[in-house]
Amino acid sequence: MNARRTVIVAIVLAVLIPVAAAGQAQETSGPVVWDVARDVLLDPTTYAPAVISYKAIHWDWETSQALFAHGWVEANPQFTISGGPNDTPVTYVAGRRIIRRTALTILQFSALNNAAAGIGARVLETRYPSHKKLIRTLSWIERIGFASFVTYRNSADHIRQARTNRRLAKEHGYVAP
């Protein structure tokens, strides 16, 4: 799913799920909102994708610095001056800023997903009170699955690239972190 479609889906969920929750549990809308907000803040699946992705992207960026110092170019267009692949990298500070912004975006999507899952679970628990354990279990499975997918999607390539950077730096006699 491309980034634009992901944003559209997130916006639709952010609008529709609270409306559905309000319609299902009007008399308890205040506590439900606070309960969901508390659960999102305390849920490790809210933070793990952003933290792990930040570390992976940062490691890639740090290991690239030894290569950049010897004239290598950046393949990732997100980190080039022109915005195209295989070009001059942005400054070290600008790269760190991009990494932080990326991690915060991932954190926002995780929080939105967990809020939507929490509201959806509350709606289903109100409608099917005899299945609360099943609903909570499925909600955990969804949140863990989402967190795992987002983490893998945003980290795996950077981890592989960092390993490649370290290998290349070592082969060429450069000092790599």
N, C-alpha and C positions, 0 to 999 in steps of 0.2 A: 504494500500500500504506500503510495507516495505521500510526501509531507502535507501537501494541500488537502488530500482526501482525509488524512488522519486528523487534521485540524477541524475539518468540517464535521467529521463523526464526533469528535470531542465536544464541539459546540452543541451539536444536536443532543447528545447525551446530557450535557450540562443543563440544557433547557428542559428537556422532556422528563427526565427522571425526577427532579424536584416537583414538577407539576403533578406527576403520577403519585408521588409520595404524599403530597398535600391532599390530593383527592382521596387517598386511601386512609390517611390518618390525620384528619384535620384537628381533632381534639388534642393530639400529642405532638403537633408539629414542632413546638419549641424544643422539648427534650430530645426529640429524634434528631434534629439538626445538631444540637450540642453533642449528643452521643456519637453521631457519625463523625463530627469534626474531631472529637477526642480520639476515636478509634483510628482515624486517618493519621493523626499526629503521633500516635503511639505504635502504629503498625510499621515493623521494619521493612515491609515490602514497599512502603512509600519512599524510603530513603536509599535502600540498597542499590537499585539500578543507577541512580545518580552518582552515588559514591564510587561504585565499582567502575562505571563508565568514565568518571572524572580521572580516576587513577590510571586506567588503561590509556586514555587519550594523552594524559600528562606524561606517562612513561614513553609513549611513542614520540611525543614532542621533545622530551629531554634527550632521548637516544638519537634523535635526528640532528641535534645541535652539533655534534662532532662532525657529521657529514657535511652539514651546511658550511661549517668553518673552512672546509676544504673544497668549496665550490659546487657541491652537489645541489640539485634542485629538489623542490617539493612536488610530489605527485598528487597530493590531496589539494584540489582547487580551493577548498575552504581555508587553507593556510597559505595561499599565494597572494602576492600583491595584485596581480591581474585578475584573479578569480578563475584562472584556467589551470589545467594540470601541467605538471612538469615545467614550473616557472620559479622565479625567485620567491623564497619564503618571506612571509611577513616577519616583522621584528619579534624577538623573543617575548617581549611584553605583550604585544598584540596577540600572539599565539596563546599566551596564558589567559588573556581576556576572552578569546574565542572558546577556549576550553571551559572556562567558568560559565559562560553563557550557555553552552551546550549542556552542561550538567544541570543548570537551573531549568532549562527547557524540559529535560528528562524528568526532573523532580516534579514539575508542573503536571506533566502527563501522568506520572505515577499517582500523584495526589488526586487528580481528577478521576482516574480509573478507580482508585480505592474509595473515593466518595460515592461514585456511581454504584459501585458494588455494594457499599454499605447501605445506601438508600434503597437499592433494589432488594437487598436481603431484608431490610425492615418492612418493606411493602409486602414481600412474600410471606414473612413471618406473621404479619397482621392478617393476611388472607388465609394462610394455612398454619394456624398455631400448633397443630399436632405434628408438624414437620420441621420444627425449629432447628433441631440438631442437623438434619440433612441439609437444610438451607444454609446454615452457618458453615458446614463442611464444604459445600459446593462453592460458597463465597470465598473461603480460604484457598481452595483449589484454583479458582479463577484468578485471585490476586497473586498467588505464587506463580502461576503460569504466565500471567502478564509480565510480572517482574522479571522472570527468567528470560522470556522472549526479548524484552526491551534491553536487558543487560547484555545478552548474547549479541543482539543486533548492533549495539553501540560499542561493544568492547572487543569482540573476537578479532576483527581485522586489525585493530590497533595493537593488540597484544602480539599478533603474528608479525606486524610491521616492526614493533620494538625489538623483537628477537632478531629479525633480519637486520635491522640497523646495528645492533650490537655485534652481530657476526661480521657485517661489512666493515664496521669500524675496526674490529680486531684484525681482519684480513689485511686491511690497508695500513695498519699501524697507528690508527688514530686513537685518542683517549676517549672512551665512551663510558657514560655512567652505568 
